[in-house]
Amino acid sequence: MALSWTAPTNTGGSAITGYDVYEGTTTGGESAAAVNTTAITGTSYTVTGLTNGTTYYFTV
């Protein structure tokens, strides 16, 4: 599944060095461990290993 997001316009003065993606199968039940193994430097990521017929929720 391809995910994409928009970078924030206001970072509070701090540079964004990367993003992490978290997934879960219930709203608010995203994993405490990121699905990516290294920080994502862009604003998109492809998630693999999903099960057909299962609803997933993602947080960046």
mmCIF file of the N, C-alpha and C atoms, coordinates in Angstrom:
data_MODEL
# 
_entry.id   MODEL 
# 
loop_
_atom_site.group_PDB 
_atom_site.id 
_atom_site.type_symbol 
_atom_site.label_atom_id 
_atom_site.label_alt_id 
_atom_site.label_comp_id 
_atom_site.label_asym_id 
_atom_site.label_entity_id 
_atom_site.label_seq_id 
_atom_site.pdbx_PDB_ins_code 
_atom_site.Cartn_x 
_atom_site.Cartn_y 
_atom_site.Cartn_z 
_atom_site.occupancy 
_atom_site.B_iso_or_equiv 
_atom_site.pdbx_formal_charge 
_atom_site.auth_seq_id 
_atom_site.auth_comp_id 
_atom_site.auth_asym_id 
_atom_site.auth_atom_id 
_atom_site.pdbx_PDB_model_num 
ATOM 1   N N  . MET A 1 1  ? 0.848  -1.157 0.000  1.00 0.00 ? 1  MET A N  1 
ATOM 2   C CA . MET A 1 1  ? 0.000  0.000  0.000  1.00 0.00 ? 1  MET A CA 1 
ATOM 3   C C  . MET A 1 1  ? 0.899  1.226  0.000  1.00 0.00 ? 1  MET A C  1 
ATOM 4   N N  . ALA A 1 2  ? 0.615  2.161  -0.871 1.00 0.00 ? 2  ALA A N  1 
ATOM 5   C CA . ALA A 1 2  ? 1.395  3.394  -0.949 1.00 0.00 ? 2  ALA A CA 1 
ATOM 6   C C  . ALA A 1 2  ? 0.770  4.449  -0.040 1.00 0.00 ? 2  ALA A C  1 
ATOM 7   N N  . LEU A 1 3  ? 1.566  5.008  0.833  1.00 0.00 ? 3  LEU A N  1 
ATOM 8   C CA . LEU A 1 3  ? 1.131  6.086  1.720  1.00 0.00 ? 3  LEU A CA 1 
ATOM 9   C C  . LEU A 1 3  ? 1.842  7.366  1.312  1.00 0.00 ? 3  LEU A C  1 
ATOM 10  N N  . SER A 1 4  ? 1.173  8.487  1.473  1.00 0.00 ? 4  SER A N  1 
ATOM 11  C CA . SER A 1 4  ? 1.827  9.780  1.263  1.00 0.00 ? 4  SER A CA 1 
ATOM 12  C C  . SER A 1 4  ? 1.216  10.791 2.212  1.00 0.00 ? 4  SER A C  1 
ATOM 13  N N  . TRP A 1 5  ? 1.986  11.820 2.521  1.00 0.00 ? 5  TRP A N  1 
ATOM 14  C CA . TRP A 1 5  ? 1.537  12.850 3.443  1.00 0.00 ? 5  TRP A CA 1 
ATOM 15  C C  . TRP A 1 5  ? 2.185  14.164 3.058  1.00 0.00 ? 5  TRP A C  1 
ATOM 16  N N  . THR A 1 6  ? 1.699  15.231 3.648  1.00 0.00 ? 6  THR A N  1 
ATOM 17  C CA . THR A 1 6  ? 2.224  16.566 3.389  1.00 0.00 ? 6  THR A CA 1 
ATOM 18  C C  . THR A 1 6  ? 3.107  16.981 4.552  1.00 0.00 ? 6  THR A C  1 
ATOM 19  N N  . ALA A 1 7  ? 4.276  17.496 4.229  1.00 0.00 ? 7  ALA A N  1 
ATOM 20  C CA . ALA A 1 7  ? 5.180  17.987 5.272  1.00 0.00 ? 7  ALA A CA 1 
ATOM 21  C C  . ALA A 1 7  ? 4.536  19.179 5.973  1.00 0.00 ? 7  ALA A C  1 
ATOM 22  N N  . PRO A 1 8  ? 4.750  19.328 7.267  1.00 0.00 ? 8  PRO A N  1 
ATOM 23  C CA . PRO A 1 8  ? 4.160  20.466 7.982  1.00 0.00 ? 8  PRO A CA 1 
ATOM 24  C C  . PRO A 1 8  ? 4.750  21.785 7.497  1.00 0.00 ? 8  PRO A C  1 
ATOM 25  N N  . THR A 1 9  ? 3.916  22.824 7.481  1.00 0.00 ? 9  THR A N  1 
ATOM 26  C CA . THR A 1 9  ? 4.404  24.143 7.075  1.00 0.00 ? 9  THR A CA 1 
ATOM 27  C C  . THR A 1 9  ? 5.101  24.847 8.228  1.00 0.00 ? 9  THR A C  1 
ATOM 28  N N  . ASN A 1 10 ? 4.766  24.480 9.457  1.00 0.00 ? 10 ASN A N  1 
ATOM 29  C CA . ASN A 1 10 ? 5.402  25.075 10.629 1.00 0.00 ? 10 ASN A CA 1 
ATOM 30  C C  . ASN A 1 10 ? 6.003  23.956 11.465 1.00 0.00 ? 10 ASN A C  1 
ATOM 31  N N  . THR A 1 11 ? 7.314  23.960 11.586 1.00 0.00 ? 11 THR A N  1 
ATOM 32  C CA . THR A 1 11 ? 8.001  22.911 12.345 1.00 0.00 ? 11 THR A CA 1 
ATOM 33  C C  . THR A 1 11 ? 8.451  23.394 13.712 1.00 0.00 ? 11 THR A C  1 
ATOM 34  N N  . GLY A 1 12 ? 8.046  24.595 14.083 1.00 0.00 ? 12 GLY A N  1 
ATOM 35  C CA . GLY A 1 12 ? 8.460  25.139 15.370 1.00 0.00 ? 12 GLY A CA 1 
ATOM 36  C C  . GLY A 1 12 ? 9.925  25.540 15.390 1.00 0.00 ? 12 GLY A C  1 
ATOM 37  N N  . GLY A 1 13 ? 10.497 25.714 14.206 1.00 0.00 ? 13 GLY A N  1 
ATOM 38  C CA . GLY A 1 13 ? 11.887 26.136 14.115 1.00 0.00 ? 13 GLY A CA 1 
ATOM 39  C C  . GLY A 1 13 ? 12.887 24.996 14.046 1.00 0.00 ? 13 GLY A C  1 
ATOM 40  N N  . SER A 1 14 ? 12.409 23.766 14.124 1.00 0.00 ? 14 SER A N  1 
ATOM 41  C CA . SER A 1 14 ? 13.305 22.606 14.061 1.00 0.00 ? 14 SER A CA 1 
ATOM 42  C C  . SER A 1 14 ? 13.230 21.961 12.684 1.00 0.00 ? 14 SER A C  1 
ATOM 43  N N  . ALA A 1 15 ? 14.363 21.514 12.201 1.00 0.00 ? 15 ALA A N  1 
ATOM 44  C CA . ALA A 1 15 ? 14.391 20.817 10.918 1.00 0.00 ? 15 ALA A CA 1 
ATOM 45  C C  . ALA A 1 15 ? 13.826 19.409 11.080 1.00 0.00 ? 15 ALA A C  1 
ATOM 46  N N  . ILE A 1 16 ? 13.092 18.958 10.088 1.00 0.00 ? 16 ILE A N  1 
ATOM 47  C CA . ILE A 1 16 ? 12.599 17.583 10.088 1.00 0.00 ? 16 ILE A CA 1 
ATOM 48  C C  . ILE A 1 16 ? 13.666 16.730 9.423  1.00 0.00 ? 16 ILE A C  1 
ATOM 49  N N  . THR A 1 17 ? 14.154 15.744 10.139 1.00 0.00 ? 17 THR A N  1 
ATOM 50  C CA . THR A 1 17 ? 15.217 14.890 9.604  1.00 0.00 ? 17 THR A CA 1 
ATOM 51  C C  . THR A 1 17 ? 14.687 13.568 9.074  1.00 0.00 ? 17 THR A C  1 
ATOM 52  N N  . GLY A 1 18 ? 13.428 13.265 9.323  1.00 0.00 ? 18 GLY A N  1 
ATOM 53  C CA . GLY A 1 18 ? 12.828 12.039 8.813  1.00 0.00 ? 18 GLY A CA 1 
ATOM 54  C C  . GLY A 1 18 ? 11.506 11.756 9.486  1.00 0.00 ? 18 GLY A C  1 
ATOM 55  N N  . TYR A 1 19 ? 10.786 10.807 8.925  1.00 0.00 ? 19 TYR A N  1 
ATOM 56  C CA . TYR A 1 19 ? 9.473  10.410 9.431  1.00 0.00 ? 19 TYR A CA 1 
ATOM 57  C C  . TYR A 1 19 ? 9.482  8.927  9.771  1.00 0.00 ? 19 TYR A C  1 
ATOM 58  N N  . ASP A 1 20 ? 8.602  8.524  10.668 1.00 0.00 ? 20 ASP A N  1 
ATOM 59  C CA . ASP A 1 20 ? 8.363  7.120  10.982 1.00 0.00 ? 20 ASP A CA 1 
ATOM 60  C C  . ASP A 1 20 ? 6.889  6.826  10.738 1.00 0.00 ? 20 ASP A C  1 
ATOM 61  N N  . VAL A 1 21 ? 6.591  5.622  10.284 1.00 0.00 ? 21 VAL A N  1 
ATOM 62  C CA . VAL A 1 21 ? 5.223  5.185  10.025 1.00 0.00 ? 21 VAL A CA 1 
ATOM 63  C C  . VAL A 1 21 ? 4.871  4.074  11.014 1.00 0.00 ? 21 VAL A C  1 
ATOM 64  N N  . TYR A 1 22 ? 3.705  4.206  11.631 1.00 0.00 ? 22 TYR A N  1 
ATOM 65  C CA . TYR A 1 22 ? 3.214  3.219  12.598 1.00 0.00 ? 22 TYR A CA 1 
ATOM 66  C C  . TYR A 1 22 ? 1.898  2.666  12.072 1.00 0.00 ? 22 TYR A C  1 
ATOM 67  N N  . GLU A 1 23 ? 1.672  1.367  12.249 1.00 0.00 ? 23 GLU A N  1 
ATOM 68  C CA . GLU A 1 23 ? 0.432  0.767  11.761 1.00 0.00 ? 23 GLU A CA 1 
ATOM 69  C C  . GLU A 1 23 ? -0.264 -0.025 12.854 1.00 0.00 ? 23 GLU A C  1 
ATOM 70  N N  . GLY A 1 24 ? -1.568 -0.161 12.690 1.00 0.00 ? 24 GLY A N  1 
ATOM 71  C CA . GLY A 1 24 ? -2.361 -0.968 13.601 1.00 0.00 ? 24 GLY A CA 1 
ATOM 72  C C  . GLY A 1 24 ? -3.636 -1.388 12.914 1.00 0.00 ? 24 GLY A C  1 
ATOM 73  N N  . THR A 1 25 ? -4.402 -2.230 13.562 1.00 0.00 ? 25 THR A N  1 
ATOM 74  C CA . THR A 1 25 ? -5.661 -2.694 12.982 1.00 0.00 ? 25 THR A CA 1 
ATOM 75  C C  . THR A 1 25 ? -6.876 -2.148 13.723 1.00 0.00 ? 25 THR A C  1 
ATOM 76  N N  . THR A 1 26 ? -6.642 -1.257 14.688 1.00 0.00 ? 26 THR A N  1 
ATOM 77  C CA . THR A 1 26 ? -7.734 -0.562 15.365 1.00 0.00 ? 26 THR A CA 1 
ATOM 78  C C  . THR A 1 26 ? -7.385 0.917  15.449 1.00 0.00 ? 26 THR A C  1 
ATOM 79  N N  . THR A 1 27 ? -8.394 1.764  15.434 1.00 0.00 ? 27 THR A N  1 
ATOM 80  C CA . THR A 1 27 ? -8.162 3.194  15.547 1.00 0.00 ? 27 THR A CA 1 
ATOM 81  C C  . THR A 1 27 ? -7.448 3.490  16.849 1.00 0.00 ? 27 THR A C  1 
ATOM 82  N N  . GLY A 1 28 ? -6.329 4.184  16.766 1.00 0.00 ? 28 GLY A N  1 
ATOM 83  C CA . GLY A 1 28 ? -5.555 4.503  17.957 1.00 0.00 ? 28 GLY A CA 1 
ATOM 84  C C  . GLY A 1 28 ? -4.722 3.344  18.468 1.00 0.00 ? 28 GLY A C  1 
ATOM 85  N N  . GLY A 1 29 ? -4.763 2.217  17.778 1.00 0.00 ? 29 GLY A N  1 
ATOM 86  C CA . GLY A 1 29 ? -4.024 1.044  18.225 1.00 0.00 ? 29 GLY A CA 1 
ATOM 87  C C  . GLY A 1 29 ? -2.740 0.805  17.451 1.00 0.00 ? 29 GLY A C  1 
ATOM 88  N N  . GLU A 1 30 ? -2.180 1.888  16.908 1.00 0.00 ? 30 GLU A N  1 
ATOM 89  C CA . GLU A 1 30 ? -0.961 1.750  16.133 1.00 0.00 ? 30 GLU A CA 1 
ATOM 90  C C  . GLU A 1 30 ? 0.172  1.237  17.010 1.00 0.00 ? 30 GLU A C  1 
ATOM 91  N N  . SER A 1 31 ? 1.044  0.471  16.426 1.00 0.00 ? 31 SER A N  1 
ATOM 92  C CA . SER A 1 31 ? 2.172  -0.138 17.123 1.00 0.00 ? 31 SER A CA 1 
ATOM 93  C C  . SER A 1 31 ? 3.105  0.916  17.699 1.00 0.00 ? 31 SER A C  1 
ATOM 94  N N  . ALA A 1 32 ? 3.790  0.560  18.769 1.00 0.00 ? 32 ALA A N  1 
ATOM 95  C CA . ALA A 1 32 ? 4.793  1.451  19.354 1.00 0.00 ? 32 ALA A CA 1 
ATOM 96  C C  . ALA A 1 32 ? 6.087  1.409  18.556 1.00 0.00 ? 32 ALA A C  1 
ATOM 97  N N  . ALA A 1 33 ? 6.227  0.416  17.689 1.00 0.00 ? 33 ALA A N  1 
ATOM 98  C CA . ALA A 1 33 ? 7.428  0.285  16.858 1.00 0.00 ? 33 ALA A CA 1 
ATOM 99  C C  . ALA A 1 33 ? 7.089  0.686  15.422 1.00 0.00 ? 33 ALA A C  1 
ATOM 100 N N  . ALA A 1 34 ? 7.947  1.485  14.824 1.00 0.00 ? 34 ALA A N  1 
ATOM 101 C CA . ALA A 1 34 ? 7.729  1.923  13.447 1.00 0.00 ? 34 ALA A CA 1 
ATOM 102 C C  . ALA A 1 34 ? 7.845  0.744  12.490 1.00 0.00 ? 34 ALA A C  1 
ATOM 103 N N  . VAL A 1 35 ? 7.080  0.781  11.393 1.00 0.00 ? 35 VAL A N  1 
ATOM 104 C CA . VAL A 1 35 ? 7.163  -0.272 10.386 1.00 0.00 ? 35 VAL A CA 1 
ATOM 105 C C  . VAL A 1 35 ? 8.386  -0.094 9.495  1.00 0.00 ? 35 VAL A C  1 
ATOM 106 N N  . ASN A 1 36 ? 8.903  1.122  9.399  1.00 0.00 ? 36 ASN A N  1 
ATOM 107 C CA . ASN A 1 36 ? 10.117 1.369  8.626  1.00 0.00 ? 36 ASN A CA 1 
ATOM 108 C C  . ASN A 1 36 ? 11.329 1.156  9.527  1.00 0.00 ? 36 ASN A C  1 
ATOM 109 N N  . THR A 1 37 ? 12.433 0.694  8.932  1.00 0.00 ? 37 THR A N  1 
ATOM 110 C CA . THR A 1 37 ? 13.628 0.405  9.732  1.00 0.00 ? 37 THR A CA 1 
ATOM 111 C C  . THR A 1 37 ? 14.594 1.580  9.787  1.00 0.00 ? 37 THR A C  1 
ATOM 112 N N  . THR A 1 38 ? 14.475 2.513  8.856  1.00 0.00 ? 38 THR A N  1 
ATOM 113 C CA . THR A 1 38 ? 15.269 3.742  8.881  1.00 0.00 ? 38 THR A CA 1 
ATOM 114 C C  . THR A 1 38 ? 14.324 4.908  8.663  1.00 0.00 ? 38 THR A C  1 
ATOM 115 N N  . ALA A 1 39 ? 14.729 6.090  9.096  1.00 0.00 ? 39 ALA A N  1 
ATOM 116 C CA . ALA A 1 39 ? 13.876 7.270  8.951  1.00 0.00 ? 39 ALA A CA 1 
ATOM 117 C C  . ALA A 1 39 ? 13.565 7.518  7.474  1.00 0.00 ? 39 ALA A C  1 
ATOM 118 N N  . ILE A 1 40 ? 12.330 7.861  7.189  1.00 0.00 ? 40 ILE A N  1 
ATOM 119 C CA . ILE A 1 40 ? 11.897 8.159  5.825  1.00 0.00 ? 40 ILE A CA 1 
ATOM 120 C C  . ILE A 1 40 ? 12.182 9.633  5.574  1.00 0.00 ? 40 ILE A C  1 
ATOM 121 N N  . THR A 1 41 ? 12.968 9.937  4.550  1.00 0.00 ? 41 THR A N  1 
ATOM 122 C CA . THR A 1 41 ? 13.346 11.329 4.310  1.00 0.00 ? 41 THR A CA 1 
ATOM 123 C C  . THR A 1 41 ? 12.369 12.054 3.402  1.00 0.00 ? 41 THR A C  1 
ATOM 124 N N  . GLY A 1 42 ? 11.563 11.331 2.654  1.00 0.00 ? 42 GLY A N  1 
ATOM 125 C CA . GLY A 1 42 ? 10.562 11.947 1.794  1.00 0.00 ? 42 GLY A CA 1 
ATOM 126 C C  . GLY A 1 42 ? 9.203  11.953 2.457  1.00 0.00 ? 42 GLY A C  1 
ATOM 127 N N  . THR A 1 43 ? 8.167  12.153 1.657  1.00 0.00 ? 43 THR A N  1 
ATOM 128 C CA . THR A 1 43 ? 6.804  12.203 2.192  1.00 0.00 ? 43 THR A CA 1 
ATOM 129 C C  . THR A 1 43 ? 5.942  11.083 1.613  1.00 0.00 ? 43 THR A C  1 
ATOM 130 N N  . SER A 1 44 ? 6.563  9.929  1.391  1.00 0.00 ? 44 SER A N  1 
ATOM 131 C CA . SER A 1 44 ? 5.809  8.757  0.944  1.00 0.00 ? 44 SER A CA 1 
ATOM 132 C C  . SER A 1 44 ? 6.531  7.500  1.400  1.00 0.00 ? 44 SER A C  1 
ATOM 133 N N  . TYR A 1 45 ? 5.764  6.417  1.479  1.00 0.00 ? 45 TYR A N  1 
ATOM 134 C CA . TYR A 1 45 ? 6.323  5.138  1.916  1.00 0.00 ? 45 TYR A CA 1 
ATOM 135 C C  . TYR A 1 45 ? 5.395  4.036  1.432  1.00 0.00 ? 45 TYR A C  1 
ATOM 136 N N  . THR A 1 46 ? 5.960  2.919  1.020  1.00 0.00 ? 46 THR A N  1 
ATOM 137 C CA . THR A 1 46 ? 5.165  1.768  0.611  1.00 0.00 ? 46 THR A CA 1 
ATOM 138 C C  . THR A 1 46 ? 5.222  0.707  1.699  1.00 0.00 ? 46 THR A C  1 
ATOM 139 N N  . VAL A 1 47 ? 4.058  0.354  2.218  1.00 0.00 ? 47 VAL A N  1 
ATOM 140 C CA . VAL A 1 47 ? 3.951  -0.665 3.263  1.00 0.00 ? 47 VAL A CA 1 
ATOM 141 C C  . VAL A 1 47 ? 3.709  -2.008 2.586  1.00 0.00 ? 47 VAL A C  1 
ATOM 142 N N  . THR A 1 48 ? 4.441  -3.022 3.011  1.00 0.00 ? 48 THR A N  1 
ATOM 143 C CA . THR A 1 48 ? 4.273  -4.363 2.451  1.00 0.00 ? 48 THR A CA 1 
ATOM 144 C C  . THR A 1 48 ? 3.851  -5.330 3.555  1.00 0.00 ? 48 THR A C  1 
ATOM 145 N N  . GLY A 1 49 ? 3.460  -6.522 3.154  1.00 0.00 ? 49 GLY A N  1 
ATOM 146 C CA . GLY A 1 49 ? 3.117  -7.562 4.117  1.00 0.00 ? 49 GLY A CA 1 
ATOM 147 C C  . GLY A 1 49 ? 1.741  -7.422 4.735  1.00 0.00 ? 49 GLY A C  1 
ATOM 148 N N  . LEU A 1 50 ? 0.855  -6.661 4.104  1.00 0.00 ? 50 LEU A N  1 
ATOM 149 C CA . LEU A 1 50 ? -0.497 -6.500 4.632  1.00 0.00 ? 50 LEU A CA 1 
ATOM 150 C C  . LEU A 1 50 ? -1.371 -7.673 4.207  1.00 0.00 ? 50 LEU A C  1 
ATOM 151 N N  . THR A 1 51 ? -2.422 -7.926 4.978  1.00 0.00 ? 51 THR A N  1 
ATOM 152 C CA . THR A 1 51 ? -3.342 -9.025 4.708  1.00 0.00 ? 51 THR A CA 1 
ATOM 153 C C  . THR A 1 51 ? -4.601 -8.492 4.039  1.00 0.00 ? 51 THR A C  1 
ATOM 154 N N  . ASN A 1 52 ? -4.972 -9.081 2.896  1.00 0.00 ? 52 ASN A N  1 
ATOM 155 C CA . ASN A 1 52 ? -6.206 -8.681 2.209  1.00 0.00 ? 52 ASN A CA 1 
ATOM 156 C C  . ASN A 1 52 ? -7.401 -8.848 3.137  1.00 0.00 ? 52 ASN A C  1 
ATOM 157 N N  . GLY A 1 53 ? -8.332 -7.892 3.082  1.00 0.00 ? 53 GLY A N  1 
ATOM 158 C CA . GLY A 1 53 ? -9.540 -7.956 3.885  1.00 0.00 ? 53 GLY A CA 1 
ATOM 159 C C  . GLY A 1 53 ? -9.387 -7.399 5.285  1.00 0.00 ? 53 GLY A C  1 
ATOM 160 N N  . THR A 1 54 ? -8.183 -6.985 5.658  1.00 0.00 ? 54 THR A N  1 
ATOM 161 C CA . THR A 1 54 ? -7.938 -6.409 6.983  1.00 0.00 ? 54 THR A CA 1 
ATOM 162 C C  . THR A 1 54 ? -7.870 -4.893 6.854  1.00 0.00 ? 54 THR A C  1 
ATOM 163 N N  . THR A 1 55 ? -8.537 -4.182 7.750  1.00 0.00 ? 55 THR A N  1 
ATOM 164 C CA . THR A 1 55 ? -8.465 -2.725 7.779  1.00 0.00 ? 55 THR A CA 1 
ATOM 165 C C  . THR A 1 55 ? -7.252 -2.314 8.595  1.00 0.00 ? 55 THR A C  1 
ATOM 166 N N  . TYR A 1 56 ? -6.470 -1.412 8.049  1.00 0.00 ? 56 TYR A N  1 
ATOM 167 C CA . TYR A 1 56 ? -5.270 -0.914 8.731  1.00 0.00 ? 56 TYR A CA 1 
ATOM 168 C C  . TYR A 1 56 ? -5.389 0.583  8.961  1.00 0.00 ? 56 TYR A C  1 
ATOM 169 N N  . TYR A 1 57 ? -4.771 1.045  10.026 1.00 0.00 ? 57 TYR A N  1 
ATOM 170 C CA . TYR A 1 57 ? -4.700 2.465  10.366 1.00 0.00 ? 57 TYR A CA 1 
ATOM 171 C C  . TYR A 1 57 ? -3.228 2.828  10.485 1.00 0.00 ? 57 TYR A C  1 
ATOM 172 N N  . PHE A 1 58 ? -2.884 4.000  9.971  1.00 0.00 ? 58 PHE A N  1 
ATOM 173 C CA . PHE A 1 58 ? -1.486 4.427  9.970  1.00 0.00 ? 58 PHE A CA 1 
ATOM 174 C C  . PHE A 1 58 ? -1.338 5.801  10.596 1.00 0.00 ? 58 PHE A C  1 
ATOM 175 N N  . THR A 1 59 ? -0.225 5.989  11.267 1.00 0.00 ? 59 THR A N  1 
ATOM 176 C CA . THR A 1 59 ? 0.159  7.278  11.822 1.00 0.00 ? 59 THR A CA 1 
ATOM 177 C C  . THR A 1 59 ? 1.577  7.568  11.361 1.00 0.00 ? 59 THR A C  1 
ATOM 178 N N  . VAL A 1 60 ? 1.827  8.813  10.973 1.00 0.00 ? 60 VAL A N  1 
ATOM 179 C CA . VAL A 1 60 ? 3.177  9.228  10.573 1.00 0.00 ? 60 VAL A CA 1 
ATOM 180 C C  . VAL A 1 60 ? 3.728  10.120 11.652 1.00 0.00 ? 60 VAL A C  1 
# 
